[in-house]
Amino acid sequence: MQSVASGIHAVGSTCQAFSATQGAYRFLNNDRVSLPQLAQQAIDLGRQEAAQVCDQYLLVVHDWSQLMYPEHTAKKDRAALSSRRVPEGYELQTALLVSDQNGSPLAPAVMSLRASDGVHCSRTPYVRPPLSPLDELDPTMTFVEQQGFPLPLVHLVDAEADSVDHYRQWSTRPGRLFVVRADDRLAEFAGNERKFSDLHQQLHDQGGFRHVREVQYHGRRAEQWIAEVTIRLTRAAQRNRPNSNDRRRVPGPPVPLRLIIAEVRDEFGHLLAKWYLLTNVGEHVDAATIALWYYWRWEIEKYFKLLKSAGTNVEMWQQDSAAAIARRLWIASLACMLVWQLARSTQPQADEARQFLVRLSGRQMKRKTPFTMPALLAGMWVLLAMLDALETHTIDQIRDFAALALPHRRPPPIS
């Protein structure tokens, strides 16, 4: 999808562009094409990939992204967004499968699109009423856990999910493992209630941090340091459901968790960033590995970027309903999965193929960056058009067309 295209961008085949657009319209607006059917292809492929490119666990990254359509008035089912800049659009919630071996994305397992008429969700064949964003996590986690993946799952969520109520809820689910970035909250440590920032300072004073790896921070070299303690969350949970006027404080049993404090420091030892990570993953998994898993959570942000301005331009799509947008999102995601497969391929010609697609894309790379996902995706589109041209025309015909369309082009020497 090009940002200036009026509809589906068709390859240069014998099929006219209008016919391709009409075919896509019928497919995307066909009620018999359900989101669970489309999602099943991605789940099946994710299951196969997990068996090949994961070591001990399959990571599941959960996050939200707003799809903004400020001027698309034909989309009558746009919902109110929290953004002050763009008040209307759709809210996308995604669970993305990621390898624990190298952090490479494998496949989306669940996508839910909230509109004014409800949630268009790949877990159900019908439009359902929305839950609060955090309440959507538990059924999503349960659904992914029921898909028969070959390895145990670890759910990764950013600070939006820092909720005592949900920690207690998830801890009652047999076998559920999670890693969540927390705020500076109060917890019980060694029999006393302490803030995470106080524990952080105490560990510094005691020399409790250890260097674990070099990392990239905003494009520059940095160092990661790790410390760990065991805490218990004992306070009553604070519910926050403004729509139902539910702001109760709900007591519950203590929740024992590992608190992993990860720091990013520059070459002079200055603190650049810190994370408070709460997890129930057992101590057989090193704290440095947990921090690395959370670092790979960023892959879902790259996926959203690939769906948006750096790739398929989802916020320029002309479909006028959330149902059609949701179906097209799964088609676009399958294209992203092809790119991810090529990016991690170790086949003998994989490097050459990636370089070829980057050349076709016309994208510029940073120095020492051999390829990017947006470049591979753009190059894949040009490759499809090339293959279609070669299947419908001879080389001599293509050269004749080039001579007519580009009369001043110097022809290449004939070998």
Sequence and secondary structure as in RCSB ss.txt:
>XXXX:A:sequence
MQSVASGIHAVGSTCQAFSATQGAYRFLNNDRVSLPQLAQQAIDLGRQEAAQVCDQYLLVVHDWSQLMYPEHTAK
KDRAALSSRRVPEGYELQTALLVSDQNGSPLAPAVMSLRASDGVHCSRTPYVRPPLSPLDELDPTMTFVEQQGFP
LPLVHLVDAEADSVDHYRQWSTRPGRLFVVRADDRLAEFAGNERKFSDLHQQLHDQGGFRHVREVQYHGRRAEQW
IAEVTIRLTRAAQRNRPNSNDRRRVPGPPVPLRLIIAEVRDEFGHLLAKWYLLTNVGEHVDAATIALWYYWRWEI
EKYFKLLKSAGTNVEMWQQDSAAAIARRLWIASLACMLVWQLARSTQPQADEARQFLVRLSGRQMKRKTPFTMPA
LLAGMWVLLAMLDALETHTIDQIRDFAALALPHRRPPPIS
>XXXX:A:secstr
  TT SS    SSSS HHHHHHHHHHHHT TTS HHHHHHHHHHHHHHHHHHH SS EEEEEEEEEEE TT TT 
TT EE S SS  EEEEEEEEEEEETTT  EEEEEEEEEEETTEEEETTSSS B    TTTTHHHHHHHHHTS  S
S EEEEE GGG  HHHHHHHHTSTT EEEEEE S EEEETTEEEEHHHHHHHHHHTT  EEEEEEEETTEEEEEE
EEEEEEEE S EE  BGGGTB  EE    EEEEEEEEEEE TT  EEEEEEEEE   TTS HHHHHHHHHGGGHH
HHHHHHHTTTTT GGG    SHHHHHHHHHHHHHHHHHHHHHHH  STTHHHHHHHHHHHHT    TT    HHH
HHHHHHHHHHHHHHHHHS HHHHHHHHHHH TT       
